[in-house]
Amino acid sequence: MPSYRVIANNRQPVALRDMMILPVRTGYIGADRIRKPDPALIPPSAEEAVPDVEETTVYLPVRNGYVSAQVYRPHAVDQDAALPVILYAHGGGFTVGSDFDTAYITRRLARDNSVVVVSTNYRMAPEYPFPTPLNDVADVYAWLVREAGRVGGDPSRVAVAGDSAREFASLVEKAGSPTDGYWPAGMPHGFYFFPGVHPEGDVAFERCREFLAKHLSH
């Protein structure tokens, strides 16, 4: 058992890094917030905005453990069909966030593209330093290309998506895999997180649809 986790279980804060990460996590979307949001500016929930999607929680194997993930499957498809799969990893610099933060995105990707979306969590720093978070995502991908049928997907058609991580997308592209990203000038990160916030959000989803139709269709 890692010594840091033992100490953290019995003493808080453990180190300066614990004090530094606390305000980041408490201020992040999806975490407990000191300042509550203005009710007048709260958009529809993911379930309200995209209701016609089935959601299931699963636990997937990674090296030295398991991570939880939400599996999204559109109602409008043949429920016995093996659909293409999108593995989605939420943003947050491998230190904050969860799969629930991006539920609108992942629900809409599933519905708009008739795919199964596996929105995975990963163990985060500082409790689990890099490269553990990245390894967790890689391990989930490796599981999907073998076992996607267990979540209703086609193991031969697995794409990877996420928000933030622009440099990671560049590395994937340099490695020779097809990629597409959308970072319009002047738009803040996360403009596509909520329904109806800005029309550029629809542009982002349309780009995803075109890319997936090209690379995931038979």
C-alpha positions in Angstrom: 0.0 0.0 0.0 1.5 3.4 -1.0 2.8 5.3 2.0 1.2 8.5 0.9 -2.2 7.0 1.0 -1.7 5.5 4.4 -0.6 8.9 5.8 -3.4 10.7 4.0 -5.9 8.3 5.6 -4.8 9.3 9.1 -3.6 12.8 8.9 -4.9 15.9 7.0 -3.4 17.9 5.5 -0.4 15.7 4.6 1.6 18.2 2.8 1.6 21.6 1.1 0.3 20.0 -2.1 -2.9 19.0 -0.2 -3.6 22.5 0.8 -2.9 23.7 -2.7 -5.3 21.3 -4.4 -8.2 21.9 -2.1 -9.3 25.3 -3.5 -8.9 24.0 -7.0 -11.3 21.1 -6.3 -13.8 23.0 -4.3 -14.1 25.6 -7.1 -14.3 23.2 -9.9 -17.5 22.2 -11.7 -19.1 19.2 -10.0 -17.3 19.6 -6.7 -18.7 21.1 -3.5 -18.6 24.9 -4.0 -18.3 27.6 -1.4 -20.2 30.1 -3.6 -23.4 28.6 -4.9 -24.4 29.3 -8.5 -27.1 31.8 -9.4 -30.3 29.7 -9.9 -31.3 32.0 -12.8 -28.3 30.9 -14.8 -28.5 27.2 -14.2 -29.2 25.4 -17.6 -31.2 22.2 -17.9 -29.5 19.2 -16.5 -27.9 16.6 -18.8 -30.9 14.3 -18.2 -33.4 17.0 -19.0 -31.5 18.2 -22.1 -30.8 14.7 -23.5 -33.4 12.4 -22.0 -33.5 9.6 -24.6 -30.3 7.9 -23.5 -29.8 5.0 -21.2 -27.2 5.5 -18.5 -25.4 2.7 -16.6 -22.6 2.7 -14.1 -19.8 0.1 -14.6 -16.4 -0.6 -12.9 -13.6 -1.3 -15.3 -10.2 -2.9 -14.6 -7.0 -0.9 -14.6 -3.6 -1.8 -13.4 -3.7 -2.2 -9.6 -7.4 -1.5 -9.3 -10.6 -0.4 -10.9 -12.2 2.9 -12.1 -15.9 3.7 -12.4 -17.4 4.9 -15.7 -20.8 5.9 -17.0 -22.0 4.0 -20.1 -24.5 5.9 -22.4 -26.5 4.2 -25.1 -29.3 5.9 -27.1 -32.8 4.5 -26.9 -33.4 4.9 -30.6 -31.0 2.2 -31.7 -31.5 -1.6 -31.9 -30.7 -2.6 -28.3 -29.1 -5.8 -29.6 -26.8 -4.1 -32.0 -23.0 -3.8 -31.3 -22.5 0.0 -31.7 -19.3 2.0 -32.3 -17.7 3.1 -29.1 -16.4 6.5 -27.8 -14.1 6.4 -24.8 -14.5 9.8 -23.2 -12.0 11.2 -20.6 -13.1 14.3 -18.7 -10.7 17.3 -18.4 -9.2 18.7 -15.3 -5.5 18.4 -15.7 -5.6 14.9 -14.1 -6.3 16.6 -10.7 -10.0 17.5 -10.7 -13.3 16.6 -12.2 -15.4 13.5 -12.8 -17.5 11.8 -15.5 -20.6 13.5 -14.2 -19.2 17.0 -15.1 -19.4 16.1 -18.8 -22.7 14.3 -18.8 -24.4 16.6 -21.3 -21.5 16.1 -23.7 -21.4 12.4 -23.4 -25.2 11.9 -23.6 -25.3 14.1 -26.7 -22.4 12.3 -28.3 -24.3 9.0 -27.8 -27.6 10.3 -29.1 -26.3 12.3 -32.0 -24.0 9.6 -33.3 -25.8 6.3 -32.4 -22.8 5.1 -30.4 -22.0 3.8 -27.0 -20.1 6.3 -24.9 -18.0 5.1 -22.0 -17.2 8.1 -19.9 -14.4 7.0 -17.6 -13.1 8.3 -14.4 -9.4 7.9 -13.5 -7.4 8.2 -10.4 -6.1 11.7 -9.9 -3.0 13.5 -8.7 -1.8 14.4 -6.1 -3.0 11.2 -4.5 -2.1 9.2 -7.6 0.8 11.1 -9.4 1.3 11.1 -13.1 1.4 8.8 -15.1 -1.3 6.9 -13.1 -4.3 9.0 -14.5 -3.1 8.6 -18.1 -2.4 4.9 -17.5 -5.9 4.4 -16.2 -7.4 5.9 -19.4 -5.1 3.7 -21.5 -6.1 0.6 -19.6 -9.8 1.3 -20.1 -9.1 1.8 -23.9 -7.2 -1.5 -23.9 -10.1 -3.2 -22.2 -12.6 -1.8 -24.7 -10.7 -3.0 -27.8 -11.0 -6.5 -26.3 -14.3 -6.4 -24.3 -16.5 -3.6 -25.7 -19.2 -6.2 -26.4 -19.8 -6.4 -22.7 -21.1 -2.9 -22.8 -23.0 -3.2 -26.1 -20.1 -2.0 -28.3 -18.0 -3.1 -31.2 -14.4 -3.7 -30.2 -13.2 -3.0 -33.7 -14.6 0.5 -33.7 -13.4 2.5 -30.7 -12.6 6.2 -30.7 -11.2 8.3 -27.9 -12.5 11.8 -27.1 -12.3 14.3 -24.3 -12.2 18.0 -23.3 -9.1 20.0 -22.6 -5.8 18.0 -23.2 -5.0 19.9 -26.4 -1.4 18.8 -26.3 -2.4 15.2 -25.8 -4.4 15.4 -29.0 -1.3 16.8 -30.8 0.7 13.8 -29.6 -1.9 11.4 -30.8 -1.9 13.1 -34.2 1.9 13.0 -34.4 1.8 9.3 -33.7 -0.2 8.8 -36.9 -3.8 8.5 -35.7 -6.6 10.6 -37.2 -7.7 13.4 -34.8 -10.0 16.4 -34.8 -10.2 19.2 -32.3 -12.2 22.4 -32.0 -10.8 25.4 -30.1 -12.4 28.5 -31.6 -10.6 31.8 -31.0 -12.1 33.9 -28.2 -14.3 31.1 -26.7 -13.7 30.1 -23.1 -12.9 26.4 -22.4 -16.1 24.5 -21.7 -18.5 26.5 -23.8 -20.0 23.2 -25.0 -20.5 21.8 -21.4 -24.1 23.1 -21.1 -27.1 23.1 -23.6 -28.0 26.4 -25.2 -25.1 28.4 -23.8 -23.6 29.4 -27.2 -24.2 28.3 -30.8 -20.5 27.4 -31.1 -21.4 24.4 -29.0 -23.6 23.0 -31.8 -20.7 23.5 -34.2 -18.4 21.4 -32.0 -21.0 18.5 -31.9 -21.4 18.7 -35.7 -17.7 18.4 -36.2 -17.7 15.4 -34.0 -20.5 13.9 -36.0 -18.7 14.3 -39.3 -15.4 12.9 -37.9 -17.1 9.9 -36.4 -19.1 9.2 -39.5 -15.8 9.1 -41.5 -13.8 7.0 -39.1 -16.2 4.7 -37.3 -18.7 3.7 -40.0 -18.2 0.3 -41.7 
